[in-house]
Structures are given as structure tokens and as C-alpha cells.
Amino acid sequence: MNINPMKVLIIEDDVDDCNALKRSVEERDDIEIVGITDSDVEALQLVKVKHPEGIILDLELNGSSSGSTDSLDFLDKLKELNLKYSPIIIVTTHINSKRTYEVLHRKGVEIILYKDHPKYSPNHVLNNLITLRNTTSDKTDNIQEKMENEEEKILNIIDAELNLIGIAPKMIGREYLRDGIFYLVQNDEDKVNVIQYLINKHKKSPTTITNGIQNAINYAWRISATEDLEKYYTARINYATGVPTPMEFIYYYVEKIKKEI
């Protein structure tokens, strides 16, 4: 049996339902909430970043702050992500329709729980997730291990590339570069600005992020041998500045590393 808490994403527009699920999770140690949203658009982003093992999906997102009110759209777009694993999906709904349930099952939903059923409760939802997890634990563990190994491989490649041009591990700008490159390699179709992602992750201002990155680049171009820079960084550089901008640098390495993996 898996001893690690199950990472779960909640997609629900009813505040009371969200709070009830949160309270139930706080009373147990086998589930960890990695995100709560009422938006199918934000939910897709959270899936890509947080890799939830389980998803609790409200079928009717009538109070959604953005995106579609129909969770069927979310299920279709989830498939389009071509994830390397299949999250366990439980749909909760006030709709009692055999035809709707058949459609949901065809779209990959494991269980549909009717909210107006006498036995319905937050713990009932969570217990179903854990039951489904335990029936596929070996497969889930293998998928998780594969994902972690792939992430480690990408990070090792990024570290090696930054070492080659003299961006030292001790530099704070290197951490921003490493995180930004890694994020875009894994989310190449993401429309979120990478600087905004770094702002959210590190809780720093845009100026702090961009200055940290630029300082790391400037340092490398100042202390590294010209022949090393020309060998390992082959993109064109603005003649007036003599060094890449943060965005030029990040996107160069995103494309370079995507070819290596």
C-alpha cells in the first residue's frame, strides 16, 4: 500500500463543498490537496505543474470565475495534454442522468458520485479516491518514479549546460534560470509568461528576477573564455550589448535542451 499522501486537485465552484473537503482532508494523513480552483482553465495549468494523482471534479461549474461551466470541456482538454500518466478522476454532481454518466465514463472518469444521495459526504469522496489508488498502486508508483527520473534528468542537463558557460551554482540568478528553463521545457505550450511564473514561485519582484538573471549572464560573459561561450552558446547576440537578454538566454536553452531529451 502506498504510504505517501495522495496528491489531489479539487475543481469545485461551491465554497461550502470546498471547505468541507478541506476539513475532511485535514483530519486524515493519506491525502494532500495540491490545488483548489473553480476554473477549468486554471485546473489544466495546475495539472501540468502539480501532477495530481487524483482529481475531484464538479460537473457543473456554474460559478466559475473563468473558463467553461461544463466540465466535459475540461476532460477533453485534459486528454489533449498527453500526460505521461492518467490521474484518477471522480466527478461529483447534482445531475442524475444515465446518459451523462455514460459520456463521463467514456471520457475517462472512474466514479461519478451523486451529491444528493443520502450516503454522499466529503469522506465518501476521499475514501473512493484512496480505494481506486490502492487498486492501481503498483502502476501509479511506477509512473511516479518514471516522472521523477525524467525531471531529474532534465535538471541535470540544465545544470551541466549552465556550468559549461560559467554560471556558478552560488548565484541567485542561476536558480531563476534553472527554474525558468525547466518550467518551459516541461510546459512548452504554456501561455503563462515565464517571468510571471518565477515571480509566483520565488515571491520576488519582476525587477529582482530579471536583474538576478541578467547579472548571472553578465558574470558568465565577463569571466568565461570567449571560445567556451562561442562553443556552447551559439545563438546570435545583440552587437550593441554583447550579451544575451534574459529571454534570449532562457529560450535558447529551452530549445537546446528539448533536443537533448
C-alpha positions in Angstrom: 0.0 0.0 0.0 1.3 3.5 -0.9 2.5 5.3 2.3 2.8 8.7 0.6 -0.2 11.1 0.7 -2.2 11.1 -2.4 -1.9 14.4 -4.2 -5.4 15.6 -5.1 -6.7 18.6 -7.1 -10.2 19.9 -6.4 -12.2 21.6 -9.1 -15.3 23.0 -7.5 -17.2 26.3 -7.5 -19.2 25.7 -4.3 -17.3 27.3 -1.4 -19.1 25.2 1.1 -18.2 22.0 -0.7 -14.6 23.1 -1.0 -14.4 23.9 2.7 -16.0 20.6 3.6 -13.4 18.7 1.6 -10.6 20.7 3.1 -11.8 19.9 6.6 -12.0 16.2 5.9 -8.5 16.2 4.4 -7.1 18.0 7.5 -8.4 15.1 9.6 -6.5 12.4 7.7 -2.9 11.8 6.5 -3.4 9.8 3.3 -4.4 12.8 1.1 -2.8 16.1 0.3 -4.6 18.9 -1.6 -2.3 20.4 -4.2 -4.8 22.9 -5.5 -8.4 24.2 -5.4 -10.0 26.1 -8.2 -13.4 26.8 -9.7 -11.9 27.3 -13.2 -11.2 24.6 -15.8 -8.6 26.8 -17.3 -6.6 27.2 -14.1 -7.2 23.5 -13.4 -5.4 22.5 -16.6 -2.4 24.6 -15.5 -2.4 23.1 -12.1 -2.4 19.6 -13.6 0.7 20.4 -15.6 2.6 22.0 -12.7 1.4 19.9 -9.7 0.8 16.5 -11.4 -2.1 15.5 -9.1 -2.7 11.8 -8.7 -6.4 12.3 -8.2 -8.9 14.9 -9.4 -12.3 15.7 -7.7 -14.3 17.4 -10.5 -17.6 19.1 -10.0 -19.6 18.5 -13.2 -21.4 21.9 -13.1 -19.0 24.9 -12.7 -21.8 27.5 -12.9 -20.0 29.8 -10.5 -16.7 29.5 -12.3 -14.5 32.7 -12.2 -13.2 31.9 -15.7 -13.3 29.3 -18.4 -16.2 26.9 -19.2 -19.1 26.0 -17.0 -19.2 22.5 -18.5 -16.6 20.1 -17.0 -16.8 17.9 -20.1 -14.6 20.5 -21.8 -12.0 20.1 -19.1 -12.0 16.3 -19.6 -11.4 16.8 -23.4 -8.6 19.3 -22.8 -7.1 17.1 -20.2 -6.6 14.3 -22.8 -5.1 16.9 -25.2 -2.3 17.4 -22.6 -1.0 13.9 -23.4 0.2 13.4 -19.9 2.6 10.6 -19.1 0.2 9.3 -16.5 -3.6 9.1 -16.0 -5.0 10.9 -13.0 -7.8 9.1 -11.1 -10.9 11.2 -11.7 -14.0 11.3 -9.6 -16.9 13.5 -10.7 -19.4 14.9 -8.2 -22.7 16.2 -9.5 -26.3 17.0 -8.7 -27.3 15.6 -12.1 -28.8 12.1 -12.1 -28.6 11.0 -15.8 -27.6 7.7 -17.1 -26.7 9.2 -20.5 -24.5 11.8 -18.9 -22.8 9.2 -16.7 -22.1 7.1 -19.8 -20.4 10.1 -21.5 -18.3 10.8 -18.4 -17.1 7.2 -18.3 -16.1 7.3 -21.9 -14.1 10.4 -21.2 -12.0 8.6 -18.5 -14.0 9.2 -15.3 -13.7 6.3 -12.9 -16.5 7.1 -10.5 -19.5 9.5 -10.5 -20.9 10.5 -7.1 -24.4 11.9 -6.9 -24.3 14.8 -4.4 -27.9 14.4 -3.4 -27.5 10.7 -2.4 -28.1 10.1 1.3 -24.6 8.5 1.7 -22.8 11.3 0.0 -20.1 13.1 2.1 -16.6 14.5 1.7 -15.1 11.5 3.3 -17.0 9.2 1.0 -15.4 11.0 -2.0 -12.0 10.8 -0.4 -12.3 7.1 0.5 -13.3 6.3 -3.1 -10.1 8.0 -4.3 -7.9 6.0 -1.9 -9.7 2.8 -2.9 -9.0 3.4 -6.5 -5.4 4.4 -5.7 -4.8 1.2 -3.9 -6.2 -1.0 -6.7 -3.6 0.6 -9.1 -0.8 1.3 -6.6 1.9 -0.6 -8.4 1.2 1.1 -11.7 1.0 4.5 -10.0 4.3 4.1 -8.2 6.0 3.1 -11.5 4.6 6.2 -13.2 5.6 8.5 -10.4 9.1 7.1 -10.3 9.4 7.5 -14.1 8.2 11.1 -13.9 10.7 11.9 -11.1 13.6 10.3 -13.0 12.7 12.3 -16.1 12.6 15.5 -14.1 15.9 14.8 -12.5 17.4 14.1 -16.0 16.2 17.4 -17.3 17.5 19.3 -14.3 20.9 17.6 -14.6 21.2 18.6 -18.2 20.3 22.2 -17.3 22.9 22.3 -14.6 25.6 20.9 -16.9 24.8 23.5 -19.6 25.0 26.4 -17.1 28.3 25.0 -15.7 29.8 24.9 -19.2 29.5 28.7 -19.6 30.5 29.6 -16.0 27.2 30.5 -14.3 28.1 29.4 -10.8 25.6 27.5 -8.6 26.0 30.0 -5.8 24.5 32.8 -7.9 20.8 33.5 -7.2 20.3 34.3 -10.9 21.3 30.7 -11.7 18.3 29.4 -9.6 15.9 31.7 -11.5 17.4 30.5 -14.8 17.3 26.8 -13.8 13.7 27.1 -12.7 12.6 29.1 -15.7 14.3 26.8 -18.3 12.9 23.7 -16.5 9.4 25.1 -16.4 9.3 25.9 -20.1 10.9 22.6 -21.1 8.0 20.8 -19.4 5.3 23.3 -20.4 6.3 24.3 -23.9 2.7 25.2 -24.9 2.0 27.2 -21.8 0.9 30.8 -22.4 2.0 32.0 -18.9 4.9 34.4 -19.0 8.0 32.7 -17.6 8.9 35.7 -15.6 5.4 35.7 -14.0 5.9 32.1 -13.2 9.2 32.9 -11.4 7.6 35.8 -9.6 4.9 33.4 -8.2 7.4 30.7 -7.4 10.0 32.8 -5.6 7.8 35.6 -4.3 10.1 38.3 -5.7 9.5 41.4 -7.7 9.9 41.4 -11.6 12.9 43.7 -11.2 14.6 41.3 -8.7 14.0 38.3 -11.0 15.2 39.9 -14.2 18.2 41.7 -12.6 19.2 38.4 -11.0 19.1 36.6 -14.3 20.9 39.4 -16.2 23.6 39.6 -13.5 24.3 35.9 -13.8 24.5 36.2 -17.6 26.8 39.2 -17.4 29.0 37.4 -14.9 29.4 34.4 -17.3 30.2 36.6 -20.3 32.8 38.5 -18.1 34.7 35.6 -16.6 34.3 32.8 -19.1 36.7 32.2 -22.1 35.4 33.6 -25.3 35.9 30.3 -27.1 33.8 28.4 -24.5 31.0 30.9 -24.9 31.1 30.7 -28.7 31.2 26.9 -28.5 28.3 26.3 -26.0 26.1 29.4 -26.7 25.6 29.5 -30.5 22.7 31.9 -30.7 23.2 35.4 -32.2 23.9 38.2 -29.6 23.0 41.8 -30.0 26.1 43.6 -31.1 25.4 46.7 -29.1 25.2 44.9 -25.7 27.5 41.9 -26.3 25.4 39.6 -24.0 22.1 37.8 -24.3 18.9 39.2 -22.7 17.2 37.0 -20.1 14.5 35.9 -22.5 17.0 35.3 -25.3 19.1 33.2 -23.0 16.2 31.2 -21.5 14.6 30.4 -24.8 17.9 29.4 -26.3 18.4 26.8 -23.7 14.8 25.6 -23.7 15.1 24.7 -27.4 18.6 23.3 -26.9 17.6 21.0 -24.0 14.4 19.8 -25.7 16.6 18.4 -28.5 18.7 16.6 -25.9 15.9 14.8 -24.1 
